[in-house]
Amino acid sequence: MPFEGAYHLSTLTVNLAENSYDIVVECGALASLGQRCVSIGLKGIAAVISNSTVTPLYGHTVRESLLAAGFSVEMIEIPDGEEYKNSATLNQVYNDLLKAGVDRSSFIVALGGGVVGDLAGYAAATWMRGVPFVQVPTTLLAQVDSSVGGKTGIDHPNGKNLIGAFYQPRLVLIDVATLLTLDKRHFCAGLGEVIKYGVALDSSFFEYIDANIEAIMSMDLDTLIEVVLRCCQLKAQVVELDEKEAGLRTVLNYGHTLGHAFEAIGDYRGLVHGEAVAIGMILAAKVSVAKELCSPEDFAKISALIVRCGLSVKIPDFDRKLLLSTVAADKKSKSGSITFICNKGIGMYSMSHHTPDELLKLSGLEA
């Protein structure tokens, strides 16, 4: 799917009929949150769900913006980390929403990274059978991927994102200046999702990343706006065609099948998501080479860019039986077969179906 549109636009729309919404990408956008919520008709209590890392950084700015726009504000804080994206944390959020008097005339703001966005979005989808919510992603990974498209959910002990709902936000407000407070590990992890778009969907974007890697790694905000906008536009194009992952949207899982498995077997305490996706992309590219969809030369280019983005391509140690059972529990598994996304060279994709055993062999994980 070729990239369509100009990079310089700061606002783009995800066109989903009555579920359509805008994605705003700017530097300094946080201060405009309150007025933007007013402009899309939100009312009542604004329940801001964030975590113990992000609240001290941006909670005050968000709260003051919402108060200035006339909203009552309730701040709800959850612990920071993928291991807290679970039913226990969700139930605590429900308790806090109940105490705050959040009803169907109120709304939720997800302020943070992917864990906050996924969990707060699922809380919004299920609280009172659905209240509006706004995504305010503060990590690169959330800005380019998880905040867009309406996938919400929590993890189960046996797999990532097994519990969830498709529930679109009313607005995605991206302030790239928040990336300046992101630690290097999580910034680099976000680049794993950025590379995904180039490898699976757009060779020109892959080349853009490669040509501008120094500006990206030095956190040049103008370059980051271009990168975030392009990722959001590519994802929006896919979501508009397949909102609930009936077919095409599965392409966005490139690198995720085996990546998620390595996250899960580490109990979500080892690799962070983008690091796991990077390893998953290496393995997906190996599968693609084995299936003669990708040349060794393109595999080398993909691997080299991942390394230049500060990500490891080393496969962690694993227990074969545990990895197989985890892959088998993947959401894309049907009757023992998994829909797997390969890359056709750089910039195109191919879907195929394999058993977990076949995937391990094709990816070179089988000794």
C-alpha positions, 0 to 999 in steps of 0.5 A: 500500500503506497503512502498517500498524502502530504506529511506537513498536515498536522491533522488527519481524519480516520474516516469510519462513518459515525465513528470517525475522529481526528488525529492531531499531531503537533508540538505543544498540543497538550495545552489545547486538550480542553478546548478540543474536547469542548469542540467535539461535544464532550461534557461532564467529568473528565476522568484522566487515567495515567500512570505513576511515571506520566502523571508527574510530567504531564498530569498538571498541564492536562488537568489545567487545560480541562479545568479551563475549558469548564470540565470537572476533572478526576485523576486516576493513576495506575502503576507503570508497566505491561505487567499491570495491564491486567484485570486487577488494575482494570477493576481498580480503575472501575472502582475509581470511576464509580467513586468519582461519579463518572457516568455516561455523560462523562468521558475518559482521557488516556494519558500515557503510553500503550498500556495506559491507552489500551487499558483506559480504552477498554475501561471506556468501552465497558464502563456503563456499556461505553463512555467516550474517550480521548487518546493522549499518547506520550510514548513513540510507540503509542503515538504511531500505533496503539492510540490509533485504530480503536484496539483496546484491551488487557492481557491474560496470563496466557497471552497478550491482548486476549481480552479486549474490544474494538472501541474508537476514541473521539480524538487522538491528540499527539504532542511530540514534545512529550517524547523529549522526556521519554527514556532512550530504551522506550524511544528506541522500542517505539522505532520498532513499530515505526520500522514495521510500517516501512517494511510491510507497507511502504518502501519509500517510508523505509527509505525515509527512516534510513535517510533521516535516522540521525535526526530521528535518534537526536530527537529532532521534533520536526522530523518526529512530526513527519514520522508520526504523521506518516505512521498514523496516516498509513495506519488510518488507511488500513483501519478505514478499510478493515476496522475490526480486523476481518482481513487486511488489518492483520498486516499491522501485526507484522512482527507481532506473532512471535514478538508477542510470544517472546513478551509473554514467556518473559512474563512481560518483565523482560522485553518491552513491546517494541523490542519484542516487535523488532525481534519478531520482524527479524524472525518474520523476515527469516520466514519470508526469506525461507518462503522466497518472498524476501531476498537475503539483501533486503533481509540485511537492510531490515536487520541493519536499520533495526540495529541503527535504531538501537534495537537488538536482533539477538533472539532471547533464550527460550523454552521450546514447549512454552514458546509453542504453546504461547504462539498457539494461544495467539489471537490470530490462531484458528483451528491450530493454524496462524495467519502470519504476515510475511514481507515481500521484499521491503514495502509489501506484505503477504499473508500465509497460514502456518502451525506453530511448529512450522513457524519455528522451523521457517524462522530458524528457531528450530535447532 
